[in-house]
């Protein structure tokens, strides 16, 4: 499995290799050289035989689906029920990112909520970029696979399941109008 997105492409990904243990030992120096580096070392660890690395990455993505859904719901409640502006909600997310809820997703949500639309004057009305983004998203399959695997293993995954269903509903833009 590989994680890191655009930043990983520029600075090195987090790697979750798996497969034959002997092959891992031979490839270890290469994986360590290309992985993202931190003060604790390379962001790479061998996860076991077979496709264990891909499995871990699949579950990681399913968890992110749930995290993003919770962030979206928190934003919606703060905006609609609480009446907060995007800047005020960004301040809430900044506070959350400095405590037990600290995460990359919470941190970038605060930054996104502060981003103004930088379109040329007259081309669109001014305002926050987040208010101009279509509320629709797709899925690449890993969230669905995680929910399916949880069901096959008899493991409850209600947050991931609800997040997956919310993605399906969000893709029905015309039906929601």
C-alpha positions in Angstrom: 0.0 0.0 0.0 1.1 3.6 -0.7 -0.2 6.7 1.1 0.7 10.3 0.7 -1.2 11.8 -2.3 0.3 14.8 -4.0 2.7 15.5 -1.1 3.9 12.0 -1.2 4.7 12.3 -4.9 6.9 15.3 -4.1 8.5 14.4 -0.8 8.1 10.7 -0.6 5.2 8.4 0.2 4.4 6.4 3.3 4.9 2.8 2.2 3.2 -0.4 3.5 5.0 -3.2 1.6 4.0 -6.8 2.0 4.7 -10.1 0.3 7.7 -12.5 0.5 9.8 -11.7 3.6 13.1 -12.4 1.8 12.1 -10.1 -1.1 11.3 -7.4 1.5 14.8 -7.8 3.0 16.4 -7.4 -0.4 14.2 -4.4 -1.3 14.3 -2.7 2.2 17.1 -0.2 1.3 15.2 0.9 -1.8 12.0 1.4 0.1 13.7 3.3 2.8 15.4 5.6 0.3 12.2 6.5 -1.5 9.9 6.8 1.5 9.0 10.0 3.2 11.5 10.8 6.0 10.7 12.0 9.5 12.8 12.6 12.6 11.9 9.0 13.5 13.1 7.6 10.2 11.6 6.4 7.0 7.8 6.1 6.7 7.9 2.4 5.8 7.3 -0.8 7.5 6.9 -4.4 6.3 3.3 -5.6 7.0 3.5 -9.3 6.3 2.9 -11.9 3.7 0.6 -11.8 0.7 -1.2 -8.5 0.1 -1.2 -7.4 3.7 0.0 -3.9 2.7 -2.8 -3.4 0.3 -5.3 -4.7 2.9 -4.0 -2.2 5.5 -4.2 0.6 2.9 -7.8 -0.4 2.0 -8.8 -0.2 5.7 -7.0 3.1 6.1 -9.0 4.5 3.2 -12.3 3.2 4.7 -11.4 4.9 8.0 -10.7 8.2 6.1 -14.2 7.9 4.5 -15.6 7.9 8.1 -13.3 10.7 9.2 -14.3 12.9 6.2 -18.0 12.2 6.8 -17.7 13.2 10.4 -15.9 16.4 9.5 -18.6 17.2 6.9 -21.3 16.6 9.4 -19.6 18.8 12.0 -19.2 21.6 9.4 -22.9 21.3 8.5 -24.1 21.5 12.1 -21.8 24.4 12.9 -22.9 26.3 9.8 -26.6 25.5 9.6 -27.6 25.0 13.3 -24.9 27.1 14.9 -25.0 29.9 12.3 -21.2 30.2 12.2 -19.3 31.6 9.3 -16.7 29.6 7.5 -14.0 31.6 9.3 -15.5 30.9 12.7 -15.8 27.2 11.8 -12.2 27.3 10.6 -11.3 28.6 14.1 -13.1 25.7 15.7 -11.2 23.2 13.5 -7.9 24.9 14.4 -8.7 24.4 18.1 -9.6 20.8 17.4 -6.4 20.3 15.4 -4.4 21.3 18.5 -6.0 18.7 20.9 -7.1 15.1 20.9 -8.8 15.5 17.5 -5.5 16.6 15.8 -5.2 15.1 12.3 -4.2 16.1 8.8 -7.8 16.1 7.7 -8.9 18.5 10.5 -5.9 20.7 9.9 -6.5 21.1 6.1 -10.3 21.6 6.7 -9.5 24.7 8.7 -7.2 26.0 5.9 -9.8 25.2 3.2 -12.5 27.0 5.1 -10.3 30.2 5.1 -9.6 30.0 1.4 -11.3 32.8 -0.6 -12.3 32.4 -4.3 -9.5 33.9 -6.3 -11.4 34.1 -9.6 -10.8 37.2 -11.6 -13.0 40.1 -10.6 -16.4 40.0 -12.4 -16.1 36.4 -13.4 -17.9 35.2 -10.2 -19.3 36.7 -7.1 -16.7 37.1 -4.3 -16.8 34.8 -1.3 -15.4 31.7 0.2 -14.3 29.0 -2.2 -15.9 26.2 -0.2 -19.3 27.7 -0.8 -18.8 27.4 -4.6 -17.8 23.7 -4.6 -20.4 21.3 -5.8 -21.4 19.0 -2.9 -20.8 15.8 -4.8 -18.0 13.2 -4.5 -17.2 9.8 -5.9 -15.4 6.8 -4.6 -12.6 4.7 -6.0 -13.7 1.5 -4.4 -11.5 1.1 -1.3 -14.2 2.4 1.1 -16.7 0.0 -0.4 -14.2 -2.9 -0.2 -13.6 -2.1 3.5 -17.3 -2.1 4.2 -17.8 -5.4 2.3 -14.8 -7.0 4.1 -16.2 -5.8 7.5 -19.6 -7.4 6.6 -17.9 -10.6 5.5 -15.9 -10.8 8.7 -18.9 -10.0 10.9 -17.3 -6.8 12.1 -19.6 -3.7 12.6 -18.5 -0.7 10.7 -21.4 1.7 10.9 -19.4 4.9 10.5 -17.7 3.7 7.4 -21.0 2.3 6.0 -22.8 5.5 6.6 -20.0 7.5 5.0 -20.1 5.3 1.9 -23.8 5.7 1.6 -23.5 9.5 2.0 -21.0 9.5 -0.9 -23.5 7.6 -3.0 -26.2 10.1 -2.1 -23.9 13.0 -2.8 -23.3 11.7 -6.4 -27.0 12.0 -7.1 -26.9 15.7 -7.7 -29.8 16.0 -10.1 -32.1 13.8 -7.8 -31.2 16.1 -4.8 -32.2 19.3 -6.6 
